[in-house]
Amino acid sequence: MKPIRNPHSTPRDWYIDTACIDCGASRHVAPDLIIERHGKSVFAWQPATPEERLAAWRAVLVCPTASVRSETKQPRPQGTIFPQQMTEGVWRCGFNARSSFGAHSYFVGRPRSGNLLVDSPRYATELVKWFEDAGGIAHILLSHRDDVADADKYAERFGARVWIHYDDRSAAPYATDLLEGESARTIAPGLVAVPVPGHTRGSAVYLLDDRVLFAGDSLAWSMREQDSSPFAMRAGIRGARSPHRSRGSPIIASSGCCRATAGRHIWPRIR
């Protein structure tokens, strides 16, 4: 059956259809404008300002089911919508994949040691062009088997090394590098992978320059534990003392099937 307009969306032009899988991605990029209602994302009101219209278009491009729509086919704003800069050197990619249940992915610019892609969006021509202009991708860091999406296509296009834990390797058989066991591993200068088995046996988080912890659904699992848990201790979650990160390190979390922390982030805002 063809998806129809969700009747719980606000009336008039912009709406979200009934194919929504409630991944939360559109709510993360258009907070307050898009809300959850009856297990689906809906517009709380019609976009009125330029900022709200840009947020609506971010929701269009992030939605993994193409459920965010306008009846009058609103023109796309000029300029780059995604990747969206989140903090210095870190961009949210957009173009989330349904195979990853709408999980976010991130591009990290590291001109001297090679750019990073943390988890993967769906393969999109405009992302490929943007990545090319930014200097390509040296490493693809997969947090666990559920958020792989089109990592293989990006790896082939850019000749990138692909990292995943051995226990989740079946999701990325093309991976060039496998994490082992539960020991932290240095991938490159300033870049450390920390296995945090829990959400999946091969879940891992990535610590960059003791500044940003990239944690997909692994973060949700770790935050359920006490600060003294081995998962939290290894990842440095919730202020737990850890040799792998400082107490003040910002966190970037992907959306996904663990909604307890889906899309949450703690970082310096772009001003």
C-alpha positions in Angstrom: 0.0 0.0 0.0 1.3 3.4 -0.9 2.2 5.5 2.1 -0.3 8.3 2.9 -0.1 11.5 4.8 0.0 10.9 8.6 -3.2 12.6 9.9 -1.3 13.5 13.1 1.0 15.8 11.2 0.0 19.5 11.3 -2.4 20.5 8.5 -1.2 22.2 5.3 1.9 21.9 3.1 4.7 20.0 5.0 3.9 16.5 6.3 5.4 13.1 7.1 3.8 10.0 5.6 2.9 6.7 7.3 6.0 4.9 6.1 7.9 6.6 8.9 9.8 3.9 11.0 10.2 6.2 14.0 14.0 6.2 13.8 14.1 9.7 15.2 16.6 11.1 12.6 14.2 13.8 11.4 13.6 14.9 14.9 17.3 15.2 15.6 17.9 17.6 12.6 14.6 19.5 13.1 14.1 19.5 16.9 10.7 20.8 18.1 9.6 21.4 14.5 9.3 17.7 14.2 8.1 15.6 17.1 7.1 12.1 18.0 3.4 11.4 18.2 1.7 8.0 18.4 5.0 6.2 17.5 5.7 8.3 14.4 7.5 11.5 13.6 5.2 14.4 12.6 5.4 18.1 12.0 4.3 20.0 15.1 3.8 23.2 13.0 4.5 24.4 9.5 8.0 25.8 8.8 7.7 29.6 8.7 11.2 31.0 9.0 14.3 30.4 6.8 15.9 28.4 9.6 12.8 26.2 9.9 12.6 25.7 6.2 16.2 24.6 6.2 15.5 22.2 9.1 12.6 20.8 7.1 14.9 20.1 4.2 17.5 18.5 6.4 14.7 16.2 7.6 13.9 15.4 3.9 17.5 14.4 3.2 18.1 12.6 6.4 14.9 10.4 6.4 15.7 6.8 5.4 12.2 6.2 4.2 11.7 9.4 2.2 8.7 10.1 4.4 9.2 13.9 4.8 7.3 15.7 2.1 5.6 18.9 1.0 2.4 18.9 -1.1 3.5 21.8 -3.2 7.0 20.4 -3.8 8.9 23.2 -2.1 12.1 24.2 -3.8 15.3 23.1 -2.2 17.3 25.9 -0.6 20.6 26.9 -2.2 23.8 25.8 -0.6 24.9 22.7 1.2 22.4 21.0 3.4 24.5 18.0 4.2 27.1 17.4 5.5 26.1 19.6 8.4 28.9 20.9 10.6 28.4 20.0 14.3 31.6 21.2 15.8 35.1 22.0 14.7 36.2 19.3 12.2 33.0 17.2 12.6 30.1 17.0 10.2 26.9 14.9 10.2 26.5 13.3 6.8 22.8 13.0 6.5 21.3 10.6 3.8 20.7 8.0 6.5 20.1 4.4 5.4 17.0 2.3 6.1 19.3 -0.7 6.5 20.8 1.1 9.5 17.4 2.0 10.9 18.1 5.6 10.2 21.5 5.8 12.1 23.5 8.9 11.7 27.1 8.9 10.4 29.8 11.5 10.7 32.7 12.8 8.6 35.8 14.0 10.5 38.3 16.2 8.8 41.9 15.3 9.6 44.0 16.8 6.8 47.4 15.7 8.1 46.5 12.1 9.0 43.5 11.2 6.8 39.8 12.0 7.0 37.4 9.6 8.8 33.9 8.3 8.1 32.3 7.1 11.3 29.6 4.5 10.3 28.1 5.0 6.9 25.3 6.9 5.1 23.6 5.6 2.0 25.7 6.2 -1.1 24.8 9.6 -2.5 26.4 11.4 -5.4 26.4 14.8 -3.6 28.1 13.3 -0.6 30.8 11.7 -2.8 31.5 15.1 -4.4 31.7 16.8 -1.0 34.0 14.1 0.4 36.2 14.4 -2.7 36.5 18.2 -2.3 37.3 17.6 1.4 40.3 15.3 0.5 38.6 11.9 0.5 38.3 9.3 3.2 41.2 7.4 4.7 39.4 5.3 7.3 35.8 4.1 7.8 35.1 3.3 11.4 32.2 1.0 12.0 30.7 1.1 15.5 28.9 -2.3 15.1 27.2 -4.5 12.5 23.9 -2.6 12.4 25.2 0.7 11.0 27.3 -0.5 8.1 24.9 0.7 5.3 26.9 1.5 2.1 30.4 1.5 3.7 31.6 -0.9 1.0 30.8 1.6 -1.8 32.5 4.5 0.0 35.5 2.2 0.7 35.8 1.2 -2.9 35.4 4.8 -4.2 38.1 6.3 -1.9 40.4 3.3 -1.2 39.6 3.6 2.5 40.6 1.2 5.2 37.5 -0.2 6.9 37.5 -1.0 10.7 35.1 -3.3 12.5 35.3 -5.7 15.4 36.1 -9.4 14.6 32.8 -10.5 16.3 30.8 -8.3 13.9 32.9 -9.0 10.8 30.1 -10.8 8.9 28.4 -7.5 8.4 31.4 -6.1 6.6 33.3 -9.0 5.0 35.3 -6.5 2.9 36.8 -4.8 6.1 40.5 -4.4 5.9 41.2 -4.2 9.6 39.6 -6.1 12.5 39.5 -5.2 16.2 40.1 -8.1 18.6 38.9 -8.9 22.0 38.2 -6.1 24.5 41.5 -4.2 24.4 41.8 -0.7 23.1 43.7 -0.3 19.9 45.5 2.7 18.4 44.4 3.1 14.8 46.4 6.2 13.9 48.0 9.0 15.9 45.3 10.4 18.2 42.7 7.8 17.2 41.8 4.9 19.5 39.2 2.2 19.1 37.7 0.9 22.3 35.6 -2.4 22.1 32.5 -2.2 24.3 30.7 -5.5 23.9 27.1 -5.3 24.8 24.7 -4.0 22.1 26.5 -6.5 19.9 29.5 -8.6 20.7 31.5 -6.5 18.3 30.4 -3.0 19.4 33.1 -0.4 19.6 33.5 3.3 20.2 36.2 5.6 18.8 38.1 8.2 20.7 39.6 11.1 18.7 42.4 13.2 20.2 40.9 12.7 23.7 38.2 15.1 22.5 35.3 13.3 20.9 33.9 9.8 21.6 32.0 8.4 18.6 29.6 5.8 20.0 26.7 4.3 18.1 24.1 2.2 19.8 27.0 1.0 22.0 26.6 4.2 24.0 23.0 3.3 25.0 24.1 0.0 26.3 27.0 1.4 28.3 24.9 4.1 29.8 22.5 1.5 31.3 25.4 0.2 33.3 26.9 1.7 36.5 29.9 3.9 36.3 32.0 1.1 37.6 30.9 -1.3 34.8 33.7 -2.6 32.5 31.8 -1.2 29.5 31.5 2.3 31.0 35.0 2.2 32.3 36.5 1.3 29.0 34.5 3.9 27.1 34.7 6.6 29.8 30.9 6.9 29.8 29.1 9.0 32.4 32.3 10.4 34.0 33.8 6.9 34.7 37.5 7.1 35.2 39.2 5.7 32.1 42.7 5.9 30.7 41.1 6.3 27.2 39.4 9.7 27.6 39.1 12.7 29.9 36.0 13.4 31.9 35.0 16.3 29.7 35.3 14.7 26.3 32.3 15.5 24.1 30.2 12.5 22.9 28.6 12.0 19.5 26.0 9.2 19.4 24.3 7.8 16.3 20.6 7.2 16.2 19.5 3.6 15.9 17.4 0.9 17.5 18.6 1.9 21.0 16.5 5.1 21.4 17.6 5.7 25.0 20.5 7.8 23.7 19.7 8.0 20.0 21.0 11.1 18.5 22.2 12.7 21.7 25.3 14.8 21.6 27.4 16.9 24.0 29.8 19.2 22.1 30.7 22.8 21.6 28.1 24.3 19.3 29.1 26.1 16.1 28.4 29.8 16.7 
